[in-house]
Amino acid sequence: MHLILKVRYLTHKHDAIGFLLIGGLTSLLNLVMFTLSVKFGFTLYFAVAVGNLFATSAYFIGLSKLFSGPGSATSVARFLFTVVAYYFISIMLLDSLNLFIDNVVLSRTVAIAVVAPVNYFAQKYFVFRN
């Protein structure tokens, strides 16, 4: 219980830590769903969409609690805009990385890590701005 209180304190005091925790967990969910989709024979584009779809709900709930409380209709619309933009950026990065990396899950992991800093600022200052 003490550890949970420390984590809660750190995430409220330093939202970047909270963003990394939420982002890390939802990225893991995204990668698991992406990997399962690829294993079931879906195309990479569909697998990216499946991974993003499953991670998006948990991500929005976590970030809305971290940055500003319940999301307004405007923040939901902005969030959906960033999700769609993130999808297309992810596809472009995945296609580019697959030219150099022979493992699609590793390529997807690198793509998520590259976009994470931009995503942080988009969520904090565009989607959940006060």
ABEGO torsion letter per residue (X at the ends): XAAAAAAAAAAAABAAAAAAAAAAAAAAAAAAAAAAAAAAGBBAAAAAAAAAAAAAAAAAAAAAAAAAEBBBAAAAAAAAAAAAAAAAAAAAAAAAAAAABABAAAAAAAAAAAAAAAAAAAAAAAAABX
